[in-house]
């Protein structure tokens, strides 16, 4: 598609004013998504993108989430207790632990002064740091 926006070139990040003129209508969804991605990569927070290109914030968050899963380096913008426009990089990912496993961890966690989630996090950290993944999962079988 001609004129498609490129979020970054060789690591350079454009200022939002260089990426897209204000209040532009888009001919296609792909063009709209490329504009959202370009502005987000340029560190423009979602509320500003919403105001600038008149696209709902839920659409903006969806486009940003999908772009991140494809490996686009979009910062995570803080939504509470931070100055507007503040951002952070992804420091953690969410792991879903089934309720029955968390319940089984409650007593050992209490003995250690931790929550069940805190103990689960500590177990994972130690298994990885001590290079014990194969030993734990393969029960002595090579891995």
Secondary structure, DSSP 8 states (H G I E B T S, - for coil): -TT---SEETTEE--HHHH--SS---SSHHHHHHHHHHHHHTT--HHHHHHHH---HHHHHHHHHHHHHTT----EE--SSS-TT-EE----------HHHHHHHHHHHHHTT--HHHHHHHHHHHHHHTT-HHHHHHTTS--
